[in-house]
Amino acid sequence: MGSLMKLACVIVACMAVVGALMARTQAQVTCSTAYRHLTPCFPYVMGGSTGTPPARCCEGVRAVANATRTTVDRQRVCNCLKDAAATFPGLNSMAAQSIPRQCQAEHFPYDFSSSPNCDSIS
C-alpha cells in the first residue's frame, strides 16, 4: 500500500508540473499576435489621427493588455512594438502615445515609440 501511495504522489506531482508548463506556454504572447490585434491602429498613428482611435483599435489594445499577464509577455510585446515603430518613420508618436488613454486602457503599459525601455516594464 505504501508504494501505491508513493506512485500516486509522483503522478500528482507530474500532473502539477505539466499543468504549470502548459499554462506558461499558453500565456506567451507572440509579436504576430500583438500585431494582429493592433493592426487597426496603424491608420490612426500613420497620419490620420483625428478624433479618437477606431473602435477596432481600442478592442485590440485591450486584447493585448489582457493577454499579457506576465512580465516576460509584457516585455516581449514592448520589444515587438519598439521594433515595429522603428520600421515606420512616419509614425505620429503623439497620436500613438494617446491611444491607451483614448481607448480607456490605462493598464496598457507600452509606449508606442522606437525607444521605450522595455526592461523597465514589470
N, C-alpha and C positions, 0 to 999 in steps of 0.2 A: 504494500500500500504506500510506503514511503517513496518508492521510486516513481509511482504513478503521480504522486503529488509534485515531485520534482519536475517530471515531464510536463505537467500542467503549468507550472510556474514558468518553465522555459518557453512554452508555447505562448503564454500570455505576454511575456517579455518580448518575444519576437514580433507578435502582433502589434505591440505598442511601438516598437522601433519602425516597423514597416508603415504603420499609420502615420507616424511623425514624418517619415521621409516622403510619403505620398502628399501629405498636407503641405510640406515645404515645396515640393515640386509644383503643385497646383497653384501655389501663391506667387510663383515667379511671373513677372510681367515683362514681356519682351518689347523691344523697340517697335517691332511691327504692330503689336497690339496697341501701343501708345499712339503710333502714327495713325492707325486706322480710326481710333476714337477722336483724334484731334484734327484730322483732315478737314472737316467742315469749318475749322477756324482759319485755315490758310487764306481764303479770300479777304477775310476781315483784317488780318495782320499784314497783308501784302499791298496795302494802299486803299482798300475800300472800307476803311474803318470809320464809318459814320454811324452814329447812333450806338446801338448795342450789338453785341455779337449775335449771330444766328442761334436759334434755339438748339439746333443740332450740335453746334459748337459747345454750348453750355452743357448739353447732355453728355458729350464726350469728355469734357473737363471733369464733370462729376464722376463719370465711369472710371476714368484713370485715377482720380483721387481715392475712390472707394476700393479699387483693385490693388493699390499699393499700400499694403498693410505693414510691411516690414521695412526697416532701414535700408536693407540691401535693395529691395524693389524700388524704393523712393530714389535712392542714389543712382540706380540703373536708369530709371526713366529720366532723371535730371540730365545724365550724360547723353541720353538719346536726344533730348530736346536741345541740349547745348550743341551737339553735332549737327542737328537739323538746322538750327538757327544760323550756324556758320556757313551753310550752303545757300542761304537766301540773303544776298546782300541788300535787297530792297525791303527787308523786314522792318515794319514800323514797330520799334521796340516799345514805345509808349502805349500803343494800342494793345500789343501782346501782353504787356505787364498789367493792363487794366482788366484783362479777361476774367481772372478769378474773382475780382470784386464785382464786376458787372454780372457775372454768372452766379453770384451769391455762393461761391465755392472758396471761401477764405481758407479752408483746410487744404487747398491745393498748394503744396509747398514749393512750387517750381517757379523759377524766374525764366521767362522766355527771352533769353539773350544768349549771346555766344560766349559769355564769360562768367557764368554763375560758379560759385564754389560748391560743387556737388558733394564734396566730402563733409561739408558742414551740416548737411541735411540729416536729420535723425528720425 
